Amino acid sequence: MEEPKPFDRPWPPLTPAQRYHLEVHGYVVVENMFSTDECEAMMSELRRVCDLAVDVDAETHPDQVHFAINGPNHKCFENILAASPVLAAYATHPRMVAMAEELLGGEARIVESNAHINSRETDEPRDMLESGFHTGCDVPFSTHVKNGLTHCSFVKTLTTLTDLGPDDGGTIVIPGSHKLAISPIEEIIAAANEDRSLIKQMEAPAGSTMLFAETLIHGGQPVRSDRERHIIITGYGARMYPYWDPGGFSEKFLASVPENLKTLFESKAIWRRAPRYRKLSDEADLRHFPLGVWNERK
């Protein structure tokens, strides 16, 4: 049976300079991916969806937004796409998906979705390393190289909907750690702790997106300013991967997914991963794609 024509998305989505930064550091921040109006629309939805979130057994409540963290200064809520067409538009945005596929080296499927709203906890900010550096997969089994470029089977796009300055709790990373098969990773973290110049923090205007490999050591840090931090995250994996957020999607929601997005939401139950590769010198496809309507992708 012939596969449906995939929805239109840019290829390659990154400029050679952006791809080189991603190759060397394991992440790249692309500024101003979304307009002010689009950020405001997504931030309004984050607040609305946060109000819908409950502390439930997610496995028995498909499509129910649930809290992963429900503290007074940190709300993390998962399974957000079925609850919001606007947030589903973010996860299916042509450039978000294409950026994920650039790093995956193949066709993508959504494996998780979540959002965070953070504010300052105390007047005595914790040390940034206390927030928990971690990775989502290991180097030996999750990476491969094609055309001299490194690819990872689990990647994320993280978009800030608020400006991130030095005190606004931007995600921190240890650049270059995405290629280091050093175990345990605490050895790398200890080395970075000796020399804080080895740690980089996301500082960017609202609407900017960080693309990173889950082999990259990364973590959160406390907000030190008086501003709230709003971010939305989508995890993408190779198209044969399962969806691994608790709860998953209900049959009702999956029935609403158009044919050209079926793989993105439901995976592909065959081993072929539909490889997608570029050369470093390939010029970027810089067409503009609005946030759009998620189930009307062409």
C-alpha positions in Angstrom: 0.0 0.0 0.0 1.4 3.4 -1.0 2.2 5.7 1.9 0.4 9.0 2.1 2.3 12.0 0.9 4.0 13.7 3.9 3.1 17.2 4.8 5.2 20.0 3.4 8.2 20.9 5.6 11.5 22.5 4.9 14.7 20.6 4.0 17.2 21.1 5.2 15.8 23.4 7.9 19.2 24.6 9.3 21.8 26.8 7.7 25.3 25.3 7.4 26.4 27.5 10.4 23.5 26.3 12.5 24.2 22.6 11.6 27.8 23.1 12.4 27.0 24.5 15.8 24.6 21.6 16.4 27.4 19.1 15.4 30.0 20.6 17.7 27.9 21.5 20.7 25.0 19.1 20.6 22.4 21.9 20.5 21.5 25.0 18.6 19.2 27.9 19.5 17.3 29.3 16.5 16.0 32.7 17.6 12.5 34.2 16.7 11.0 31.0 15.3 7.6 32.2 16.4 6.0 35.7 16.3 4.8 37.7 19.2 1.2 36.8 18.4 2.0 33.1 18.1 3.9 33.1 21.4 1.0 34.9 23.1 -1.5 32.3 21.7 0.6 29.4 22.9 1.2 31.0 26.3 -2.5 31.5 26.8 -3.1 27.9 25.9 -0.4 26.8 28.4 -2.2 28.5 31.1 -5.6 27.1 30.1 -4.2 23.6 29.8 -2.4 23.9 33.1 -5.8 24.7 34.7 -7.1 21.4 33.2 -4.2 19.3 34.6 -4.9 16.9 37.4 -3.0 14.5 39.5 -4.3 11.2 38.1 -3.1 7.8 37.0 -2.3 8.8 33.5 -2.3 5.3 32.1 -6.1 5.0 32.8 -6.9 8.5 31.5 -5.9 8.8 27.9 -6.0 12.4 26.6 -6.1 13.8 30.2 -3.6 16.4 30.9 -1.7 15.4 34.0 0.9 16.9 36.3 4.4 15.5 36.3 5.4 18.2 38.8 2.8 20.2 40.7 4.6 22.6 43.0 3.9 26.2 43.9 6.7 27.5 41.7 7.0 24.8 39.1 4.2 23.2 37.1 5.2 20.5 34.6 2.2 19.0 32.7 2.2 16.2 30.1 -0.1 14.8 27.4 -1.0 18.2 26.2 -1.5 17.8 22.5 -5.0 16.2 22.6 -6.2 19.0 24.9 -5.1 21.9 22.7 -5.2 22.3 18.9 -2.8 25.3 19.4 -0.2 23.2 21.2 -0.7 20.4 18.6 0.1 23.0 16.0 3.4 23.6 17.7 4.4 19.9 17.8 3.4 19.4 14.2 4.9 22.7 13.0 6.8 22.0 9.7 10.0 23.6 10.9 9.9 21.9 14.3 9.5 18.5 12.7 12.1 19.1 10.1 14.6 20.3 12.7 14.0 17.1 14.6 14.5 15.0 11.4 17.7 16.9 10.7 19.2 15.6 13.9 17.4 12.2 13.9 18.6 11.4 10.4 15.2 10.0 9.5 11.5 10.5 9.6 10.2 11.6 13.0 7.4 10.6 15.3 6.3 12.4 18.5 7.3 10.4 21.6 6.4 12.9 24.3 5.0 16.4 24.9 5.1 18.6 27.9 5.2 22.2 29.1 6.7 24.0 32.1 5.7 27.2 34.0 8.4 28.2 36.5 8.8 31.1 38.9 11.3 32.1 41.6 11.2 29.8 44.6 13.0 31.7 47.3 15.1 34.8 47.8 18.1 32.5 48.2 18.5 30.9 44.7 19.9 27.3 44.6 23.1 26.5 42.8 22.3 25.8 39.2 23.8 22.3 39.3 21.4 21.2 42.0 18.5 21.1 39.5 19.6 17.8 38.0 21.8 17.3 34.9 20.7 14.3 33.0 20.4 12.7 29.5 17.6 10.8 27.8 19.7 8.2 26.0 23.3 7.1 25.8 25.9 7.7 23.1 26.8 4.1 22.0 23.3 3.0 21.2 21.7 6.2 20.2 24.1 7.9 17.7 25.4 7.3 14.2 27.3 9.4 11.7 26.4 10.1 8.0 28.1 12.6 5.7 30.3 13.4 8.7 27.4 14.7 10.7 26.2 13.2 14.0 22.6 12.0 14.4 20.7 10.9 17.5 17.6 8.7 17.7 15.9 10.8 20.4 15.8 14.6 20.1 13.8 17.6 21.5 12.7 21.0 20.5 12.3 23.4 23.4 10.6 26.7 22.7 10.6 29.6 25.2 7.4 31.7 25.1 9.0 34.4 27.3 12.3 36.3 27.1 15.1 34.4 28.7 17.8 36.6 30.3 20.6 35.4 32.6 18.4 35.2 35.6 15.3 33.7 34.0 16.0 30.0 34.4 17.1 29.1 30.9 18.0 25.5 30.2 21.7 24.7 30.9 23.8 22.2 28.9 27.4 20.9 28.8 28.3 21.4 25.2 30.1 18.6 23.4 28.9 16.0 25.9 26.5 14.5 23.3 29.5 12.7 21.7 31.2 11.4 24.9 30.6 7.8 25.8 31.9 8.4 29.4 30.1 6.5 32.0 28.8 7.5 34.5 27.9 11.0 33.2 28.6 12.3 36.7 32.3 12.3 35.8 31.5 14.9 33.1 29.3 16.8 35.4 32.0 16.9 38.0 34.5 18.3 35.4 32.1 21.0 34.4 31.5 21.9 38.0 35.2 22.6 38.4 35.1 25.0 35.5 31.7 26.7 35.0 32.7 28.1 31.7 32.0 24.6 30.4 28.4 25.1 31.1 26.2 27.1 28.8 22.7 28.6 29.4 19.9 29.3 27.0 19.4 33.1 26.7 17.1 34.1 23.9 14.1 36.2 23.0 10.5 34.8 23.3 9.7 32.5 20.3 13.2 31.0 20.1 13.8 27.3 19.9 16.6 25.1 21.2 17.1 21.9 19.3 19.2 19.3 21.1 20.2 15.6 21.2 19.1 13.7 24.2 22.7 12.4 24.5 23.6 16.0 25.5 23.9 16.5 29.3 21.3 19.1 30.1 19.1 20.3 33.0 17.0 23.0 34.5 17.9 25.7 36.9 16.1 28.0 39.3 14.5 31.2 38.2 16.2 34.1 39.9 14.2 37.0 38.4 10.6 38.1 39.1 9.4 36.8 35.7 7.6 33.6 35.0 9.2 31.2 32.5 6.9 29.4 30.0 8.4 26.7 27.8 6.9 24.0 25.6 8.8 20.8 24.7 8.3 18.1 22.2 10.3 14.9 22.1 10.8 13.2 18.7 12.2 9.8 18.0 12.7 7.5 15.0 9.4 6.7 13.4 9.3 3.1 14.7 9.5 4.3 18.4 6.5 4.1 20.7 4.9 7.0 22.5 6.2 6.9 26.0 4.4 9.6 27.9 2.0 8.0 30.5 -1.5 7.8 29.1 -0.8 8.1 25.4 -3.5 9.1 22.9 -7.1 7.8 23.0 -8.6 6.0 20.0 -10.9 9.0 19.6 -8.0 11.4 19.2 -6.1 9.2 16.9 -9.2 8.9 14.7 -9.0 12.7 14.2 -5.4 12.6 12.9 -5.2 13.1 9.2 -3.4 10.5 7.0 -0.3 12.6 6.4 0.3 12.9 10.1 -0.4 9.3 11.1 3.3 8.4 11.4 4.0 11.5 13.4 1.4 10.5 16.0 1.2 6.7 15.7 4.7 5.6 14.6 5.3 3.0 11.9 5.2 -0.6 12.9 8.0 -1.6 10.5 11.8 -1.4 10.9 12.5 1.0 8.1 13.1 4.5 9.4 12.9 6.5 6.2 16.4 8.1 6.4 16.8 11.8 5.8 20.3 13.2 5.5 22.0 16.4 4.3 25.5 17.6 3.7 26.9 20.4 5.8 27.2 22.6 2.7 23.5 22.2 1.7 21.7 25.5 1.6 18.8 25.9 4.1 15.2 26.0 3.1 14.2 29.2 4.8 10.5 29.3 3.8 8.3 30.8 6.5 5.7 28.5 8.0 3.1 30.1 10.4 1.9 28.2 13.5 -1.0 27.1 11.4 -3.8 24.6 12.1 -2.4 21.2 13.2 -4.8 18.9 11.3 -4.8 20.9 8.1 -1.1 20.4 7.2 -0.5 20.0 3.5 
